């Protein structure tokens, strides 16, 4: 079985730290963790 993981750059907004972040995700990712070290908020995509 061959897996094709396509990486995408996606811009997400965190409601906890009120900032926009650009992160790299794969197609099957449903959520991301805020890259701000002090925040760490779970963001649903």
C-alpha positions in Angstrom: 0.0 0.0 0.0 1.4 3.4 -1.0 0.6 6.4 1.1 0.7 9.8 -0.6 1.1 12.4 2.1 0.8 15.8 0.7 2.2 18.6 2.9 0.3 21.9 2.8 1.0 25.2 4.3 -2.1 26.4 6.1 -2.8 29.7 7.9 -4.7 29.2 11.1 -5.9 31.6 13.7 -5.6 30.9 17.4 -8.4 32.2 19.6 -6.3 31.8 22.8 -3.2 33.9 21.8 -5.1 35.9 19.1 -2.4 35.4 16.4 -2.2 34.0 12.9 0.2 31.1 12.4 1.3 29.4 9.2 1.9 25.7 9.8 2.7 22.7 7.6 0.1 19.9 7.8 -0.8 16.8 5.8 -4.2 16.1 4.2 -5.5 13.8 6.9 -4.8 16.2 9.8 -7.9 17.3 11.6 -6.4 19.5 14.2 -3.1 21.3 15.1 -1.4 22.6 18.2 -0.6 26.3 18.3 3.1 26.7 17.6 3.4 29.5 20.3 5.3 27.8 23.2 3.3 29.7 25.9 0.0 28.9 24.3 -0.2 25.3 23.1 -3.9 25.6 22.2 -5.6 22.8 20.2 -7.0 24.2 16.9 -9.5 22.3 14.8 -8.9 22.7 11.1 
